[in-house]
Amino acid sequence: MATQWLNPSEMTAWRTFIETSNDLLRAIEADLAPFGLDRGDYQLLAILSEAPDRQLRMCDLADQLRLTRSGLTRRLDGVLKKKLVSRVQSQDDGRVVFAQITSKGFDLLVKAAPVHLQSVRSLMIDLLSPAEIKAVGSAFGKISDNLSAS
């Protein structure tokens, strides 16, 4: 099979993505640093804050974060030590353990969220037109679906 090289437009899109994505994520993470959070911590707290009873089964949380069970264990280490999240045994099934955001974790998320949102807006959202935002969402949705199917 012959190599299908990228055309100039495709190459520009790919290189711009590679050169920009890490810088964007680092800048957003820098705005979370004063709160003692990194992107992964913030995402975990946000997911738990939106869940029923502010808790999820460990396996469901791992799936939402796209982590393995061991990856989730490593991700939880810091937030458990800081008492931002706790482990809660299921009342119905002793084999099931939930991760639950604590009051301290929720309060921290409430403080960090406006700063995080401003960072996301100023570094990305406010620079794009509504059509561009829709296109980015659509494009990364397709990429996500393709990666999930693999």
Beta strands, then each sheet from edge to edge (+ up, - down):
strand 1: 55-57
strand 2: 85-89
strand 3: 97-101
sheet 1: 1+ 3- 2+
end
